[in-house]
Amino acid sequence: MIKKIIPIKSKIMLRDLYYNYKTKLFKYKDNKYISILSIQKSGTNYLRLLLANYISLINDGEKVDFGELERFYPNMRDWSILGNKEYQQQDKTKNLFGYDDLWYGHTFYGMNRLEGKKILLYRNPLDMIVSYYNYKFINRPNKKDKYNSISDSIEDIMKYAFIPHYLKIKTSNDKDIIKIQYEDLVTMPDDTLKKILEFLEIPVFDELVIKAIEYSSKKSVRDYENKVGKAINAPSDFVGSFVRSGKIGQWKDSFNQDDIDTVNKLLLRYGVSLNEFITEEKVHSV
C-alpha cells in the first residue's frame, strides 16, 4: 500500500526546495528542454508518442513505435535531476527546433528552474484513481499489500499521487507553461496537438498531425505489445495490456456515491472542486 505522508502543503514546499537544490547541481541545467510533466495515468505515453512521431515525420518521415521512444526520450526528468540515472545526451541528428532535449516526468517540483517549455498534463481525479488502481493492483495479481477494494485506496491515491501534483499545476502560470487535460488530448487529438506545437513554436503541418495521430494510436501500441510479447512500460509482474479503454467516465463503473463524496471532500480541503475537471465525455450535437 501507499505509505502515509507528511501534510501535503508542507511536502510541496520541502520537495520544491530539494528539487531546486538538485537542479542547481545538475550538469545540464542550462539545456533548453521540452518537458512533459504529468500526473500519472494522464496520457503521458500517448503524448510522448504523438510528439516523437510528429518530430520524426518532419525530420525523415519514419514511424516511431514504443520501442523506439527511448531515442527520443532517453531521460526521465526526475531520475536525471535526482541522480538516479545518468543523463544521456540527445541524438543531435534530429532537428528539435532549438531545443536540446525532450524528457518527461511525474513530478512538478522545481520545474521553473530549467530552461525551455513545460507541458503540464493532468486528468480528472475520478478516472485517474481507477486507472492508477488497475495499473498498480488489478494488473498485478501477485502484488502484496493490496487494498481490499478500490474504495479503500481512494484517500491514499489522492494524497500521494494526485493532490500535491495538481496543486502545483493549478498554481503555475509561467509563460513557458501550457496546461493540457487528458480528456482534450484523447477526444480532440488533432486540435490539442496543434495547440501544443504552436506553444512549442514548432511548425504545424496538418497532414503530419494526422499521420502522427495515426502512428500513435492504441492499435499501434497493442500491435507493438503483441510483437514483443509483453506490456509496454510495465513491471515484470504486470498481466495484460498497458493500454486500457482510456474512456472518460469509466469511474461510473467503479465508484458509488460515498466514493465520489470522499474524492470531493479531499479536493475541497485544498481549494479544488470536481467542477474544474472534465468527468464525462462531451456529447456533440449534430
C-alpha positions as CSV (number, residue, x, y, z in Angstrom):
1,M,0.0,0.0,0.0
2,I,1.0,3.6,-0.4
3,K,2.9,4.9,2.6
4,K,1.4,7.7,4.8
5,I,2.9,11.1,4.0
6,I,3.5,14.4,5.7
7,P,0.9,17.2,5.2
8,I,0.5,17.9,1.6
9,K,1.4,21.7,1.6
10,S,4.5,21.0,3.7
11,K,5.5,18.3,1.3
12,I,5.2,20.6,-1.7
13,M,7.3,23.2,-0.1
14,L,10.0,20.8,1.0
15,R,10.1,18.9,-2.3
16,D,10.4,22.2,-4.2
17,L,13.4,23.2,-2.1
18,Y,15.0,19.9,-2.6
19,Y,14.4,19.8,-6.4
20,N,15.7,23.4,-6.7
21,Y,18.9,22.4,-4.9
22,K,19.4,19.3,-7.0
23,T,18.7,21.3,-10.2
24,K,21.3,23.9,-9.2
25,L,23.9,21.0,-9.1
26,F,22.6,19.4,-12.3
27,K,25.3,19.4,-15.0
28,Y,22.9,20.0,-17.9
29,K,20.7,22.6,-16.1
30,D,21.4,25.2,-18.9
31,N,19.9,23.0,-21.7
32,K,16.7,24.1,-23.3
33,Y,14.1,21.3,-22.7
34,I,10.7,20.3,-23.9
35,S,9.4,18.8,-20.6
36,I,6.2,16.7,-20.5
37,L,5.3,16.7,-16.8
38,S,2.2,14.7,-15.9
39,I,0.1,13.3,-13.2
40,Q,0.4,9.5,-13.5
41,K,-2.2,7.8,-15.8
42,S,-2.9,11.0,-17.6
43,G,-1.8,10.0,-21.1
44,T,1.9,10.6,-20.7
45,N,3.0,7.8,-23.2
46,Y,0.4,8.9,-25.7
47,L,1.7,12.4,-25.8
48,R,5.2,11.2,-25.9
49,L,4.4,9.1,-29.0
50,L,2.5,12.0,-30.6
51,L,5.4,14.4,-30.3
52,A,8.0,11.8,-31.2
53,N,6.1,10.8,-34.3
54,Y,5.5,14.4,-35.4
55,I,9.1,15.4,-35.0
56,S,10.2,12.3,-36.7
57,L,7.9,12.9,-39.7
58,I,9.3,16.4,-40.1
59,N,12.8,15.1,-39.9
60,D,12.8,11.9,-42.0
61,G,9.2,10.6,-42.2
62,E,9.8,7.5,-40.2
63,K,7.2,6.0,-37.8
64,V,8.2,5.8,-34.1
65,D,6.8,2.8,-32.2
66,F,7.0,2.5,-28.4
67,G,10.3,0.5,-28.6
68,E,12.0,3.5,-30.3
69,L,10.8,6.1,-27.8
70,E,14.0,5.9,-25.8
71,R,15.9,7.5,-28.6
72,F,13.6,10.5,-28.4
73,Y,13.2,10.5,-24.6
74,P,16.5,9.0,-23.3
75,N,16.0,10.8,-20.0
76,M,13.3,10.9,-17.3
77,R,13.5,14.3,-15.6
78,D,13.1,13.1,-12.1
79,W,15.7,10.4,-12.3
80,S,18.2,12.7,-14.1
81,I,17.8,15.7,-11.7
82,L,18.0,13.4,-8.6
83,G,20.9,11.5,-10.0
84,N,19.1,8.1,-10.0
85,K,20.1,7.5,-13.6
86,E,22.9,9.0,-15.7
87,Y,21.8,11.7,-18.1
88,Q,22.2,10.8,-21.8
89,Q,22.8,13.5,-24.5
90,Q,20.1,13.8,-27.1
91,D,20.6,12.5,-30.6
92,K,21.8,15.6,-32.4
93,T,20.9,14.3,-35.9
94,K,17.3,15.3,-35.3
95,N,16.0,18.9,-35.7
96,L,14.5,19.7,-32.4
97,F,13.7,23.3,-33.4
98,G,16.1,25.0,-30.9
99,Y,15.6,22.6,-28.0
100,D,18.4,20.4,-26.6
101,D,16.3,17.6,-25.3
102,L,12.8,16.1,-24.8
103,W,12.1,14.5,-21.5
104,Y,9.3,13.6,-19.2
105,G,8.4,13.1,-15.5
106,H,5.7,12.7,-13.0
107,T,6.5,15.5,-10.6
108,F,6.3,19.2,-10.9
109,Y,8.7,20.3,-8.2
110,G,11.4,22.8,-9.2
111,M,10.2,22.9,-12.8
112,N,10.7,26.6,-13.2
113,R,14.5,26.2,-12.6
114,L,15.0,24.8,-16.1
115,E,15.0,26.5,-19.5
116,G,12.5,25.6,-22.2
117,K,8.8,24.8,-22.4
118,K,6.7,22.7,-20.0
119,I,3.6,20.8,-20.9
120,L,1.6,20.1,-17.7
121,L,-0.7,17.1,-18.3
122,Y,-3.5,16.0,-16.0
123,R,-6.7,14.0,-15.8
124,N,-9.9,14.2,-13.8
125,P,-9.2,12.5,-10.4
126,L,-12.1,10.0,-10.6
127,D,-10.8,8.3,-13.8
128,M,-7.2,8.8,-12.7
129,I,-7.9,6.8,-9.5
130,V,-9.5,3.9,-11.5
131,S,-6.6,3.8,-14.0
132,Y,-4.0,4.0,-11.3
133,Y,-5.6,1.3,-9.2
134,N,-5.9,-1.0,-12.1
135,Y,-2.3,-0.5,-13.1
136,K,-0.9,-0.8,-9.6
137,F,-3.1,-3.6,-8.3
138,I,-5.6,-5.3,-10.7
139,N,-3.0,-5.9,-13.4
140,R,-0.6,-7.2,-10.8
141,P,-2.5,-10.1,-9.1
142,N,0.6,-11.3,-7.2
143,K,1.4,-7.9,-5.6
144,K,1.5,-8.0,-1.9
145,D,-0.1,-5.4,0.4
146,K,-3.0,-4.8,-1.9
147,Y,-6.1,-2.8,-0.9
148,N,-9.3,-4.8,-0.2
149,S,-11.2,-2.6,-2.8
150,I,-10.8,0.5,-4.9
151,S,-12.8,2.4,-2.3
152,D,-10.1,1.6,0.3
153,S,-7.4,3.1,-2.0
154,I,-9.0,6.5,-2.7
155,E,-7.6,8.5,0.1
156,D,-4.0,7.3,-0.3
157,I,-4.0,7.7,-4.1
158,M,-5.4,11.2,-3.8
159,K,-3.0,12.3,-1.1
160,Y,0.1,10.7,-2.6
161,A,-0.4,10.6,-6.4
162,F,-2.9,13.4,-7.3
163,I,-3.4,16.4,-5.0
164,P,0.2,17.5,-4.5
165,H,0.8,17.5,-8.2
166,Y,-2.5,19.1,-9.2
167,L,-1.9,21.9,-6.7
168,K,1.4,22.6,-8.5
169,I,-0.3,22.6,-11.8
170,K,-3.2,24.9,-10.6
171,T,-0.8,27.5,-9.1
172,S,1.7,27.5,-12.1
173,N,1.2,30.4,-14.5
174,D,4.6,30.9,-16.1
175,K,4.6,32.0,-19.7
176,D,6.6,28.9,-20.6
177,I,3.9,26.5,-19.3
178,I,0.9,25.1,-21.1
179,K,-1.8,23.1,-19.3
180,I,-3.3,20.1,-21.1
181,Q,-6.2,18.0,-20.0
182,Y,-6.1,14.3,-20.8
183,E,-9.7,14.4,-21.9
184,D,-8.9,17.0,-24.6
185,L,-5.9,15.0,-25.7
186,V,-7.9,11.9,-26.4
187,T,-11.1,13.4,-27.7
188,M,-9.5,16.2,-29.8
189,P,-6.0,14.9,-30.5
190,D,-5.6,17.0,-33.7
191,D,-6.6,20.3,-32.2
192,T,-4.7,19.6,-29.0
193,L,-1.5,18.5,-30.7
194,K,-1.6,21.6,-32.9
195,K,-2.1,23.8,-29.8
196,I,1.0,22.1,-28.2
197,L,3.1,22.5,-31.3
198,E,2.2,26.2,-31.6
199,F,3.1,26.7,-28.0
200,L,6.5,24.9,-28.6
201,E,7.0,27.1,-31.8
202,I,7.3,24.0,-33.9
203,P,5.9,24.4,-37.5
204,V,2.4,22.9,-37.9
205,F,1.5,20.9,-40.9
206,D,-2.0,19.4,-40.9
207,E,-1.1,16.3,-42.9
208,L,1.7,15.5,-40.5
209,V,-0.5,16.0,-37.5
210,I,-3.0,13.4,-38.9
211,K,-0.2,11.0,-39.7
212,A,1.3,11.4,-36.2
213,I,-2.0,10.6,-34.6
214,E,-2.4,7.5,-36.8
215,Y,1.1,6.3,-35.8
216,S,0.4,6.8,-32.1
217,S,-2.9,5.1,-31.9
218,K,-3.9,2.5,-29.3
219,K,-3.9,-0.1,-32.0
220,S,-0.3,0.7,-32.9
221,V,0.7,0.3,-29.2
222,R,-1.2,-3.0,-28.9
223,D,0.4,-4.3,-32.1
224,Y,3.8,-3.5,-30.6
225,E,3.0,-5.3,-27.3
226,N,1.9,-8.3,-29.4
227,K,5.2,-8.1,-31.3
228,V,7.4,-8.1,-28.2
229,G,5.1,-10.4,-26.1
230,K,4.7,-8.1,-23.1
231,A,3.0,-4.9,-21.9
232,I,4.9,-1.6,-22.5
233,N,6.3,0.4,-19.7
234,A,5.2,-2.1,-17.0
235,P,6.8,-4.1,-14.2
236,S,7.7,-7.8,-14.7
237,D,4.7,-9.0,-12.7
238,F,2.2,-7.0,-14.8
239,V,-0.5,-9.0,-16.5
240,G,-2.4,-7.8,-19.6
241,S,-2.0,-4.8,-21.8
242,F,-0.8,-1.4,-20.6
243,V,-3.4,0.1,-22.9
244,R,-6.8,0.1,-21.3
245,S,-10.0,1.7,-22.6
246,G,-8.9,5.2,-21.6
247,K,-12.6,6.3,-21.8
248,I,-13.8,9.4,-20.0
249,G,-16.3,8.5,-17.2
250,Q,-15.0,5.0,-16.5
251,W,-15.3,5.9,-12.8
252,K,-19.1,5.3,-13.1
253,D,-18.4,1.5,-13.3
254,S,-16.2,1.5,-10.1
255,F,-17.4,4.2,-7.7
256,N,-20.5,4.6,-5.5
257,Q,-21.8,7.9,-4.2
258,D,-19.7,7.6,-1.0
259,D,-16.5,7.2,-3.1
260,I,-17.4,10.3,-5.1
261,D,-18.1,12.2,-1.9
262,T,-14.7,11.1,-0.5
263,V,-12.9,12.4,-3.5
264,N,-14.8,15.7,-3.5
265,K,-14.2,16.3,0.2
266,L,-10.4,15.7,-0.2
267,L,-10.3,18.2,-3.1
268,L,-12.3,20.8,-1.3
269,R,-10.0,20.6,1.6
270,Y,-7.3,22.1,-0.7
271,G,-9.5,24.6,-2.5
272,V,-10.1,22.3,-5.5
273,S,-13.5,21.4,-7.0
274,L,-14.5,18.5,-9.2
275,N,-16.1,21.1,-11.5
276,E,-12.5,22.0,-12.5
277,F,-12.3,18.8,-14.4
278,I,-13.9,17.0,-17.4
279,T,-15.5,14.0,-15.8
280,E,-17.8,12.9,-18.6
281,E,-17.3,12.8,-22.3
282,K,-18.9,15.7,-24.1
283,V,-21.9,14.9,-26.3
284,H,-21.6,16.8,-29.5
285,S,-24.8,17.9,-31.1
286,V,-25.3,17.2,-34.8
